[in-house]
């Protein structure tokens, strides 16, 4: 099978595409892949690390307000469709898969124009502009949340879960601990601001760091995002020094294994992140980004909160004190941790990638 993948901008769009590729490769060792993204997105660095050929196109997203930029974006879209058609005709894929981000627009649309079967995957409860547009042309639509089905055409939309969950479900806690050098008698508290980091989470974690020594049975792993790493290290050294039970990292490439070893996680509420947390049953404190379309991260997070799997702190509520209170309520109450763990695990979809591969088999 020959497969073109597209998804870009953030890890939340890229990792599901890579998870689908991994499952396809596991089931069909001779499968060949081409990934089409942008040179500015994280896909330009993450995809080649997986040994998948990568090609970039020049495309940008539409603004929600009328502007001259949208005229340029439409022109870029038309030009990119023509470029993609040539690449598809050369690569001759059996299927084209889009997992979100504006780069998918010309890729999936071009495939539909050429009569190539297509599948799009929507990670969030509320779909973005690109997938709303592509839903008219895609052969099949897979969604992470059952609530999303109302936004897409009946008959070709299927609730599968997020394929990232499948990859994470096969991870190793021992490998995660070994990669961090953290002994088995320490509870790992993972704090992550997303694939690019988050200033508000950085500030709250810096403020909370003075209390980390009060949790001797815990080891905190703080992933700052590459752009924030040096500034965070400098600020910590200038304030109180780096606590003995804190590991600072700019980025984690073996996140599935690190998650498998995690006791409690503090995260944004991107859909791929939630898929990772629930498939492993990790109790979490979710801090939805207020800067995303349709406030979809808060809508994602509230579902886990209502199920009893997570606590939600809005960014306007977040500071060192509220972060400490939320963490302490879980770390100091074993019964609460167990209840959250059980509820989180119930929401996991470990077979999501296999479900999507079955859909692909139906349309190819």
N, C-alpha and C positions, 0 to 999 in steps of 0.2 A: 504494500500500500504506500502511496505517495501522498504526503500531507503537508499543506501550508498552514502555518499558525500565525496568528496576529493578536497582539494585546500589548498595550503600552502605557507608559507614564509612571505608574507605581507598581510595587510588588504585588498589590492586590489584583491587578490584571495579569501580570506576567506569570506568577507562580501557578495559577490554575492551568494556564496553557502548557507550562512545563510538566505539570502533573499528568495532564492528558497524554502528552508525548511519552512520558515514562511508562504509563499503563499500556499504550499502544505498542511500545517497544517490547514490553514484557510479554505481551500476548502474540506479537508478530515481530520476530527479531530482525526481519529484513525490511521493516518499515523505513522509509526515507523521509526526511523533514527539511522544510525551509521555513524560516521565521522572518516575517516582514514587520518591521517596526520603524521607529524614528531614531536618529543618531543622538538625540538629546535626552531620550528617556532611559530609565534604568535597564531596559531590555538590551540596550547596546553593550552593556557590560555583563549582565547576568546570563543572557542566552549563550554567548560563545563559551562561557565557563562550563556549560553542559554539553559541549561538543556539537551543537546544532548550528548549521550554516545560517548566517544572519545577513539580511539586506535591509538597507534603510531607504525610506521615501520621505519627501518633504511635505508635511501636512500639519495643519494646526486646527484647534478646536473652535467651534462657533461661540461667539459671545452671546449672552442672553439678551443684551440690549442692542438695538440697531447701531451699527458703526461701520466706518469705512473698512475696518479690519475684517468684517464679515464678508465684504465683497472680495477681498484678497483670499480669504479662506475658501470661498466657493470656487474661485479660479484655481487655487491649489488643489482642491478636491478633484476637479475635472481633469487637471493635468496628471494627478496621481493615479486616477482610474486608468488613464491611457498607459502609464508606465507599468502599473500592476498587471494589466492585461498581457503585455508583452512578456513579463516574467512568468505569469501563469502558463502562457502558451509554450514557453520554453521548458518549464519544470514539469508540466503535465500532471498536476495533482489529481488524485481521486476524490479529495474532499478538501475544503477550506474551512478552518475553524477560527472564530473570533471570540476573544474573551474580554473585550471591553477596552475603553480608551478610544479617542478619536481616530487613531491610526487604523482601527478596524474598518472604519467607514468605507474608504475606497477599496480596501482589500476584499471584503465580503461582497460589496456591491459589484465589483469587477467580476468576481467569480460567478455571481448570479447572472450577469449579462452574458457570460460565456457558457452557461448551462452546467456549471460545475456544482455538485451538491455542497451545501453549506450548513454549518451549525454555529450558532452563537450561544455563549453562556453568560448569564446575568448573575453577578455575585450578590447584589444588594436587594433589599426589600423593594425599593423604588428604583426602577431602571433609569439609566442615564439617557441623554439625547441620542447618542450613537446607536444604542441597541433598540431604542424606540423606532428610529428610522429604519434600521436593518431588519426589524421584525417583519416588515412587509415583503422582504426579499429572501430571507433565510429559509432553508428547507426544514430545519428543526431548531427549536429554542429550548435550551436547558436552563433551569433556574435553581438558585441555592435555597430560596425560601418559598414555601408553598403559597404564601400571601402574594407573591409576585405574579402568579398565574393570571390574575385579573387584568394585568397590564398588557398581556400579549394575546395574539389570536388563538382561539381554541382549535384543537385538532392537531396542532404541530408544536405545542408547548408542553414540556414535561418537567415535573419536579424531581430533580436528581440529587440535590445537595451540591456542595462545592468539591471539585476533584482534588483540591489541595488536602482535604481531610484524609484521603486514601494514602497519599504519600506519607503524611505525618503519622498515620496509624501504624506504619511499619518501622518507626524510628526506635532508637536504642537509648534508654536512659543512662546506661553505663558509658556508652560512647560520649554522650553529652557531658557527663561529669568529668570524664577523663580529658576531654578537650579543654575544659575550664580549670582543671586541677582542683576540683572541689570534692572533699571526702564525703562518703555516704551518710555520715551522721549529721550533716548540715542540710537544713531545708533551704532550697533555692527559691529566692524571690526574684522574679525576672521583671524588669521595668524596661519598656520599649516605647519609643515615640513614633513608630512606623518606619518604613524603609528610608525615609529622608529625615527622620527625627522630628521633634516638636518642641518649640521653645517653651510653651507652658508646662509641659511635663518635665523638661530640663530644670526650670526654675523651682518647681515644687519638689523635685528630687533633691536638688541642691539644698533646699531649706530643710528637707527631711533628714538629710545625711547626718546631722548632729545627733540624731536619736538612734542611728543604726547600731551603735554599740550596746544599746539596751536590749538587743535581740541576739544574744550569744549563740543561740541554736540555729540561727539563720545566716545564710550568705546571700548578699544582694548582688545581682548581676544587672548592670545598667548599660543598655545599648543606646548611645547618644544620637546616632546618625552621624555619618562621616563629616558633614559640614559643621557640626557642633562640637566635635570631640575635643579639639585642642582648647577651645574656650572653656568647656566644662572642666577639663583637667586643671587648667590654670586657676579657675575660680575656686575649686575645691582646695588646691594647695594653699592658696592665699587665705582662705577662711579658716579651716580647721585641719587641713590635711586630709588625705584619703583614708577612710576607715579601714581597719584590717579585714573586715568582713564585707568589703565592697570590691567588685571587679568591674572596671570600666572598659567598654569596648565600643569602637566606632560602628561596627557592623558585624553581624553573625551570618556566615555562609552555611553553617550546619544547624540552622534554627530548628528543624524537626527533632534532632537529637537533644538539643538544649531544652526544648519544650517538654520532651518526654521525661526529663529529670526535674522539671519545675513543680514546685509546691503551690505557689500563688503567683499570678501574673498581673502586672499593671500595663494596660495597653490602650491604644486607640481602638475604635470599633469597626474597622474595615471588615468586610464580609469574609475575606480569606483568613484573617486573624481569628474570627469567631469560629470558623470551621476547624482551625487548628486546635483551639482551646477546647471545644466541645468533644471532638473525637478522642481527646486524651482525658477529658473530665477535669480540666484544671479550673479551680475557682479563680475568679478574676475580678479586678476593679477596672471598669471600662471608662475611658475619658473620650467621648466622641469628639471628633474634629468638628468645629462649627463652620469650617470653611469649605465644606463640600456641597455639591448640588443637592437640592431638596432636603437638606439636613438628614441625608440617608443614614449616616453613622449613628445618630441618636435613635432612629427608628430600628436599626439593626440591634443596638444595645438593649433597648427596652424589652425586646423579646426575651433575652437571657435574664434580665432582671425579673420580669414577671414569672419566669419559670423557677426562680430561686437559684440560678446558676451564677449570677454575677451581681456586683454592686455597681451603680452608675454614679459618677461624679461629673457634672458638667464643667467645662473649662472655667466658667465664671465662678464656680464654687471651689476650684482647685487651688490649694496652697500646701505648704509643708504640714500644717496642723491637720487639715482635713484628710490628707493622704495618710498621715500617721494614724488617725482615728479609724479610717477604713481598713487599713492593713491590720491594725491591732485587733479589730473585731473578728477577723478571720484567724490570724496567727495565734491568738490567745484563747480560742474557743474550738476545741477539736471536734465537738459535735456539729458546730456550724460548718466547719470545713468539710466534714463528711457529707452533710446534706447538700452543700453546694457541689461537691464532687459528683455525687450521684445524679443530681439534676442536670448538671452539665453533660455528663456522659450520655444521658438519655437523648440529648439533642444531637449527638454526633452522627455522622453519615459515613462510616468507613468504606462503604461500597460505591461512593459517588463516582469515582473515576471509571470503574468498571461499568456502571450504568450508562455513562456517557459514551464509552466505547461501544456498547451494545447499540446505542442510538446511531452511532456512526456506521456500524455494520448494516443497519437497516436502510440507510440512504445511499450507500455507495453501490 
